[in-house]
């Protein structure tokens, strides 16, 4: 497995696969073609189907400035390696092609090609959580220590930057109001939820505050604000919401939070390596489901769970999102995406509670659920994997004329 840094990427929303990834690819291609006078970018599959709603063309055009860019959109063509395919072509003054490259945005802001699996930097010796759990139990360690033993020395500095960005995205979201960009004319809700939560009794107040934190980050993401993929932009609100609550209400230290982030990143890494975190590949179970599992593991660790209990919490977080479709209305990361972040955060907290009440023993392992998620994702029709052609997206198209 790669570094957990690949799970936590800092950038602008609304989509890690459709905005951050293409922007990164465009920036890299620009460096490779300094003599180009103009570009042509062809988008395929899911990337083409919802690219405009995810601001893909804007992100790519900005990255290739000041050169002009011509776009072609082919949602009906799915390239073999991944549904989020894109071709970059650079031309000289006379219209001759200088260079051409096909790459894929495979989730979480990562770019790959057909040979990427040969060049990935694998720093972890184990492939799944079963092996990792055995390792930590044999040594009397926990998951964050496993991460510390395998990552480079700068991992804590990196996670500190991630945590600072997460907190800022919550605060920025709570401080903003108005209408989100796009045809839905969707009003922000985070600030009003936060205000209303203050009038409730503590038990209910905490859950309402968590919802407001998740909405805050998700609304920032939907408006193109700065967020952290956890593991994607579309699911960026789940983990910060819980960690922000643990820090501010339960008064856990920043050190506790960074250790929780390390654990969350490890579980997200296992999912990414053995299945997928791409909504275009496996549906929203790969995004919100993965985020819920990561968050359940992180919170369980903070509350003193054993390695077995932490693994169980993550298993429940993912298991109860199996089959969740990716069906954004109008191709925007708004409906149902924003609300799903708030419910994903609450479900993560519930999974943590259920695991803490147990002894950590359970029948279905986290690895088995990851395997099932991948199989389920492949069985889902493409209509339910970020193409905005089925599910709620289809219902929205029949009701919202502007889409």
C-alpha positions as a printed NumPy array, in Angstrom:
array([[  0.   ,   0.   ,   0.   ],
       [  1.016,   3.586,  -0.611],
       [  1.444,   6.307,   1.985],
       [ -1.729,   7.482,   3.708],
       [ -0.889,  10.888,   2.255],
       [ -2.666,   9.625,  -0.862],
       [ -5.887,   9.411,   1.175],
       [ -5.643,  12.942,   2.566],
       [ -5.125,  15.408,  -0.285],
       [ -5.631,  19.135,   0.255],
       [ -7.303,  21.031,  -2.573],
       [-10.433,  22.658,  -3.899],
       [-13.764,  20.912,  -4.483],
       [-16.267,  19.924,  -5.532],
       [-14.9  ,  16.541,  -6.66 ],
       [-11.615,  14.761,  -6.072],
       [-12.141,  12.598,  -9.173],
       [-13.643,  15.267, -11.428],
       [-11.959,  18.465, -10.232],
       [ -8.767,  17.83 ,  -8.25 ],
       [ -7.604,  14.88 , -10.348],
       [ -8.069,  16.509, -13.779],
       [ -6.464,  19.716, -12.523],
       [ -3.422,  17.782, -11.319],
       [ -3.213,  15.943, -14.639],
       [ -3.457,  19.205, -16.589],
       [ -0.726,  20.841, -14.517],
       [  1.585,  17.893, -15.113],
       [  0.876,  17.86 , -18.862],
       [  1.522,  21.593, -19.09 ],
       [  4.975,  21.124, -17.57 ],
       [  5.7  ,  18.423, -20.147],
       [  4.661,  20.65 , -23.071],
       [  6.157,  24.131, -22.524],
       [  6.152,  24.876, -26.271],
       [  2.451,  24.209, -26.809],
       [  0.286,  27.044, -28.119],
       [ -3.07 ,  25.363, -27.438],
       [ -4.588,  22.154, -26.103],
       [ -7.413,  19.722, -26.749],
       [ -8.845,  17.751, -23.837],
       [-11.2  ,  14.819, -24.411],
       [-13.235,  13.491, -21.498],
       [-14.746,   9.999, -21.441],
       [-17.285,   7.99 , -19.461],
       [-18.376,   9.252, -16.073],
       [-15.882,  12.091, -16.241],
       [-17.677,  13.416, -19.32 ],
       [-21.178,  12.675, -18.009],
       [-20.918,  14.891, -14.938],
       [-17.789,  16.898, -15.683],
       [-19.554,  20.206, -16.231],
       [-21.465,  19.905, -12.964],
       [-18.171,  19.162, -11.213],
       [-16.371,  22.106, -12.888],
       [-13.924,  19.789, -14.671],
       [-13.574,  22.108, -17.662],
       [-12.98 ,  25.129, -15.428],
       [-10.33 ,  23.322, -13.363],
       [ -8.491,  22.086, -16.454],
       [ -8.708,  25.437, -18.263],
       [ -7.35 ,  27.282, -15.226],
       [ -4.461,  24.821, -14.979],
       [ -3.533,  25.306, -18.641],
       [ -3.707,  29.119, -18.673],
       [ -2.823,  31.241, -20.572],
       [ -3.16 ,  28.725, -23.427],
       [ -6.577,  28.044, -24.976],
       [ -8.296,  24.685, -24.487],
       [-10.813,  22.877, -26.694],
       [-12.969,  20.285, -24.937],
       [-14.645,  17.174, -26.293],
       [-17.166,  15.202, -24.229],
       [-17.874,  11.492, -24.819],
       [-19.922,  10.103, -21.903],
       [-20.955,   7.097, -23.965],
       [-17.351,   5.938, -24.412],
       [-15.815,   4.157, -21.404],
       [-12.115,   3.39 , -21.7  ],
       [-11.026,  -0.06 , -20.418],
       [ -8.805,   0.976, -17.498],
       [-11.273,   3.249, -15.644],
       [-14.475,   5.145, -16.377],
       [-12.845,   8.512, -15.568],
       [-10.636,   8.651, -18.649],
       [ -9.209,  11.784, -20.279],
       [ -6.909,  12.479, -23.197],
       [ -4.629,  15.517, -23.331],
       [ -3.263,  16.744, -26.663],
       [ -0.799,  19.608, -27.107],
       [ -0.379,  21.486, -30.405],
       [  2.178,  23.909, -31.8  ],
       [  1.564,  27.17 , -33.686],
       [  1.017,  25.303, -36.975],
       [ -1.524,  22.87 , -35.555],
       [  0.886,  19.951, -35.348],
       [  0.457,  17.683, -32.356],
       [  3.4  ,  17.85 , -29.958],
       [  2.35 ,  15.301, -27.418],
       [ -0.663,  13.179, -26.459],
       [ -1.412,  11.309, -23.272],
       [ -4.324,   9.307, -21.824],
       [ -4.679,   9.273, -18.047],
       [ -7.375,   8.379, -15.54 ],
       [ -8.703,  10.008, -12.396],
       [ -9.194,   6.95 , -10.212],
       [-10.53 ,   8.523,  -7.008],
       [ -9.354,  10.699,  -4.158],
       [ -7.604,  13.077,  -6.555],
       [ -5.152,  10.447,  -7.76 ],
       [ -4.1  ,  10.185, -11.404],
       [ -3.054,   6.894, -12.994],
       [ -2.455,   5.179, -16.31 ],
       [ -2.362,   1.533, -17.372],
       [  1.147,   1.15 , -15.955],
       [  0.617,   2.932, -12.633],
       [  0.449,  -0.272, -10.616],
       [  4.056,  -0.916, -11.629],
       [  5.301,   2.471, -10.396],
       [  3.398,   2.936,  -7.135],
       [  5.591,   3.408,  -4.067],
       [  4.453,   0.692,  -1.673],
       [  5.644,   1.445,   1.849],
       [  3.409,  -0.922,   3.819],
       [  4.357,  -4.587,   4.12 ],
       [  0.812,  -5.868,   4.607],
       [ -2.066,  -5.958,   2.138],
       [ -5.17 ,  -6.141,   4.315],
       [ -6.503,  -5.361,   7.768],
       [ -6.394,  -8.975,   8.937],
       [ -2.616,  -8.996,   8.544],
       [ -2.272,  -5.554,  10.114],
       [ -4.454,  -6.506,  13.092],
       [ -2.302,  -9.567,  13.73 ],
       [  0.843,  -7.401,  13.511],
       [ -0.332,  -4.822,  16.059],
       [ -1.694,  -7.413,  18.489],
       [  1.501,  -9.48 ,  18.386],
       [  3.499,  -6.363,  19.297],
       [  1.073,  -4.771,  21.728],
       [  0.763,  -1.726,  19.494],
       [ -2.131,   0.097,  17.881],
       [ -2.85 ,   1.217,  14.343],
       [ -1.36 ,   4.693,  14.547],
       [  1.912,   3.175,  15.756],
       [  1.83 ,   0.851,  12.754],
       [  1.485,   3.924,  10.537],
       [  4.305,   5.684,  12.368],
       [  6.599,   2.692,  11.916],
       [  6.07 ,   2.627,   8.137],
       [  5.694,   6.25 ,   7.061],
       [  8.447,   8.851,   6.65 ],
       [  9.292,  11.145,   9.552],
       [  7.265,  14.027,   8.14 ],
       [  3.953,  12.158,   8.447],
       [  2.947,  13.983,  11.64 ],
       [  3.702,  17.37 ,  10.088],
       [  1.618,  16.371,   7.083],
       [ -1.294,  15.178,   9.219],
       [ -1.075,  18.377,  11.254],
       [ -1.531,  20.386,   8.045],
       [ -4.47 ,  18.138,   7.167],
       [ -6.034,  18.743,  10.575],
       [ -5.555,  22.516,  10.355],
       [ -7.228,  22.526,   6.924],
       [-10.109,  20.347,   8.143],
       [-10.815,  22.665,  11.063],
       [-10.71 ,  25.708,   8.817],
       [-13.131,  24.118,   6.356],
       [-15.614,  23.561,   9.204],
       [-15.272,  27.16 ,  10.428],
       [-15.514,  28.602,   6.916],
       [-18.612,  26.562,   6.199],
       [-20.322,  27.677,   9.404],
       [-19.446,  31.288,   8.619],
       [-20.969,  31.262,   5.128],
       [-24.53 ,  31.651,   3.968],
       [-26.371,  32.076,   0.683],
       [-26.903,  29.863,  -2.361],
       [-24.497,  27.225,  -3.654],
       [-23.342,  27.497,  -7.28 ],
       [-25.236,  25.493,  -9.902],
       [-28.712,  25.066, -11.31 ],
       [-30.29 ,  23.702,  -8.133],
       [-30.21 ,  27.06 ,  -6.291],
       [-29.586,  25.129,  -3.089],
       [-29.242,  27.25 ,   0.042],
       [-26.542,  26.542,   2.591],
       [-27.851,  24.959,   5.812],
       [-24.806,  24.533,   8.071],
       [-25.011,  27.892,   9.849],
       [-28.719,  27.574,  10.624],
       [-28.272,  23.992,  11.86 ],
       [-25.467,  25.155,  14.154],
       [-27.601,  27.974,  15.592],
       [-30.664,  25.757,  16.101],
       [-28.548,  23.049,  17.764],
       [-27.667,  25.457,  20.576],
       [-31.253,  25.411,  21.862],
       [-31.43 ,  21.625,  22.33 ],
       [-30.476,  19.54 ,  25.346],
       [-26.954,  18.154,  25.363],
       [-27.643,  14.635,  24.009],
       [-29.523,  15.937,  20.985],
       [-27.395,  19.052,  20.692],
       [-24.249,  17.035,  20.067],
       [-25.764,  15.144,  17.147],
       [-27.152,  18.332,  15.65 ],
       [-23.789,  20.081,  15.976],
       [-22.086,  17.158,  14.235],
       [-24.595,  17.465,  11.397],
       [-23.822,  21.184,  11.095],
       [-20.069,  20.494,  10.952],
       [-20.479,  17.88 ,   8.215],
       [-22.787,  20.172,   6.245],
       [-20.312,  23.03 ,   6.643],
       [-17.443,  21.13 ,   5.033],
       [-19.656,  19.613,   2.332],
       [-21.08 ,  23.01 ,   1.416],
       [-17.583,  24.442,   1.242],
       [-16.68 ,  21.585,  -1.076],
       [-19.763,  22.134,  -3.251],
       [-18.803,  25.784,  -3.691],
       [-15.244,  24.949,  -4.746],
       [-13.725,  25.752,  -1.348],
       [-10.575,  24.267,   0.159],
       [-11.107,  20.846,   1.736],
       [ -9.268,  17.604,   2.456],
       [-10.174,  14.402,   0.657],
       [-11.2  ,  11.891,   3.306],
       [-11.046,   9.811,   1.241],
       [-12.718,  11.947,  -1.492],
       [-14.087,  15.474,  -1.865],
       [-17.642,  14.158,  -2.087],
       [-17.208,  12.536,   1.34 ],
       [-14.944,  15.22 ,   2.808],
       [-17.38 ,  16.259,   5.556],
       [-17.682,  13.003,   7.509],
       [-14.302,  12.709,   9.239],
       [-13.767,  16.435,  10.017],
       [-17.239,  16.655,  11.58 ],
       [-16.492,  13.973,  14.159],
       [-12.905,  15.044,  14.834],
       [-13.986,  18.671,  15.244],
       [-16.621,  17.537,  17.753],
       [-14.138,  15.364,  19.66 ],
       [-11.727,  18.269,  19.883],
       [-14.234,  20.95 ,  20.912],
       [-16.74 ,  19.055,  23.063],
       [-14.75 ,  16.146,  24.5  ],
       [-11.551,  18.232,  24.68 ],
       [ -9.238,  15.628,  23.182],
       [ -5.806,  16.978,  22.351],
       [ -4.458,  17.677,  18.885],
       [ -2.073,  14.772,  19.448],
       [ -5.061,  12.462,  19.98 ],
       [ -6.659,  13.803,  16.803],
       [ -3.527,  13.307,  14.692],
       [ -3.244,   9.716,  15.905],
       [ -6.895,   9.209,  14.98 ],
       [ -6.197,  10.657,  11.53 ],
       [ -3.376,   8.154,  11.072],
       [ -5.728,   5.295,  11.919],
       [ -8.447,   6.663,   9.643],
       [ -5.952,   6.972,   6.797],
       [ -4.806,   3.394,   7.288],
       [ -8.343,   1.994,   7.009],
       [ -9.025,   4.194,   3.981],
       [ -5.805,   2.949,   2.435],
       [ -6.862,  -0.677,   2.848],
       [-10.152,   0.079,   1.085],
       [ -8.425,   1.954,  -1.738],
       [ -5.846,  -0.802,  -2.244],
       [ -8.252,  -3.75 ,  -2.14 ],
       [-11.405,  -2.199,  -3.601],
       [-12.028,   1.424,  -4.599],
       [-12.886,   4.855,  -3.203],
       [-14.144,   6.091,  -6.579],
       [-17.859,   6.815,  -6.871],
       [-17.547,   6.438, -10.621],
       [-16.255,   2.892, -10.159],
       [-18.203,   1.458,  -7.199],
       [-20.867,   4.025,  -6.341],
       [-21.211,   6.131,  -3.208],
       [-20.47 ,   3.145,  -0.972],
       [-16.852,   3.735,  -1.978],
       [-17.029,   7.366,  -0.871],
       [-19.445,   7.868,   2.04 ],
       [-19.118,   4.208,   3.04 ],
       [-15.338,   4.461,   3.181],
       [-15.493,   7.8  ,   4.989],
       [-17.855,   6.334,   7.581],
       [-15.543,   3.36 ,   8.15 ],
       [-12.505,   5.629,   8.507],
       [-14.35 ,   7.89 ,  10.93 ],
       [-15.739,   5.034,  13.01 ],
       [-12.209,   3.638,  13.389],
       [-10.776,   7.05 ,  14.288],
       [-13.399,   7.83 ,  16.928],
       [-13.206,   4.35 ,  18.445],
       [ -9.476,   4.742,  18.887],
       [ -9.871,   8.132,  20.557],
       [-12.371,   6.647,  23.012],
       [ -9.927,   3.885,  23.948],
       [-11.087,   0.988,  21.804],
       [ -8.898,  -2.065,  21.382],
       [ -7.504,  -2.937,  17.932],
       [-10.301,  -5.502,  17.557],
       [-12.957,  -2.969,  18.533],
       [-11.525,  -0.392,  16.141],
       [-11.613,  -2.91 ,  13.293],
       [-15.193,  -3.831,  14.223],
       [-16.306,  -0.198,  14.235],
       [-14.837,   0.303,  10.765],
       [-16.486,  -2.896,   9.536],
       [-19.912,  -1.682,  10.656],
       [-19.333,   1.741,   9.145],
       [-18.702,   0.239,   5.718],
       [-21.103,  -2.716,   5.93 ],
       [-24.163,  -0.559,   6.462],
       [-23.424,   1.497,   3.367],
       [-23.113,  -1.471,   1.007],
       [-24.973,  -0.867,  -2.249],
       [-25.192,   2.902,  -1.819],
       [-25.511,   4.451,  -5.277],
       [-23.845,   7.558,  -6.649],
       [-26.641,   9.54 ,  -8.31 ],
       [-25.964,  13.289,  -8.092],
       [-28.823,  15.479,  -9.314],
       [-27.701,  17.671, -12.223],
       [-24.205,  16.212, -11.847],
       [-23.56 ,  18.496,  -8.861],
       [-21.988,  17.366,  -5.585],
       [-25.027,  18.656,  -3.691],
       [-28.116,  16.413,  -3.756],
       [-27.909,  13.859,  -2.157],
       [-24.193,  14.254,  -1.437],
       [-24.241,  17.021,   1.168],
       [-26.84 ,  15.423,   3.435],
       [-25.17 ,  12.026,   3.08 ],
       [-22.078,  13.473,   4.755],
       [-24.057,  14.475,   7.833],
       [-25.776,  11.096,   8.129],
       [-22.478,   9.32 ,   7.448],
       [-20.906,  11.165,  10.372],
       [-23.724,  10.205,  12.722],
       [-23.597,   6.6  ,  11.562],
       [-19.86 ,   6.52 ,  12.223],
       [-20.476,   7.652,  15.78 ],
       [-23.137,   4.955,  16.181],
       [-20.765,   2.292,  14.827],
       [-18.185,   3.453,  17.346],
       [-20.738,   3.144,  20.168],
       [-21.889,  -0.309,  19.098],
       [-18.313,  -1.544,  18.957],
       [-17.41 ,  -0.064,  22.351],
       [-20.351,  -1.937,  23.89 ],
       [-18.989,  -5.208,  22.479],
       [-15.804,  -7.16 ,  23.112],
       [-14.722,  -6.551,  19.53 ],
       [-15.46 , -10.09 ,  18.365],
       [-17.653, -10.435,  15.275],
       [-18.278, -12.837,  12.414],
       [-17.673, -10.749,   9.265],
       [-14.252,  -9.127,   9.059],
       [-13.508,  -5.667,   7.712],
       [-11.616,  -7.261,   4.812],
       [-14.648,  -9.354,   3.847],
       [-16.818,  -6.238,   3.726],
       [-14.223,  -4.459,   1.587],
       [-14.247,  -7.412,  -0.797],
       [-18.051,  -7.392,  -0.847],
       [-18.126,  -3.649,  -1.51 ],
       [-15.947,  -4.102,  -4.576],
       [-18.122,  -6.94 ,  -5.9  ],
       [-21.281,  -4.962,  -5.224],
       [-19.829,  -1.932,  -6.952],
       [-18.988,  -3.905, -10.072],
       [-22.509,  -5.362, -10.075],
       [-24.104,  -1.91 ,  -9.975],
       [-25.223,  -0.656, -13.397],
       [-23.323,   2.391, -14.648],
       [-26.539,   4.401, -14.173],
       [-25.808,   4.377, -10.446],
       [-22.127,   5.264, -10.579],
       [-21.747,   9.041, -10.94 ],
       [-23.205,   9.315, -14.427],
       [-26.28 ,  11.251, -13.222],
       [-28.513,   8.989, -15.327],
       [-30.331,   6.932, -12.672],
       [-31.709,   6.948,  -9.157],
       [-32.255,  10.341,  -7.566],
       [-30.508,  12.016, -10.485],
       [-33.156,  10.714, -12.889],
       [-35.929,  11.83 , -10.535],
       [-34.325,  15.247, -10.312],
       [-34.151,  15.562, -14.088],
       [-37.904,  15.025, -14.353],
       [-38.644,  17.683, -11.763],
       [-36.03 ,  20.376, -12.273],
       [-36.29 ,  22.015, -15.68 ],
       [-32.953,  23.818, -15.463],
       [-31.071,  20.49 , -15.402]])
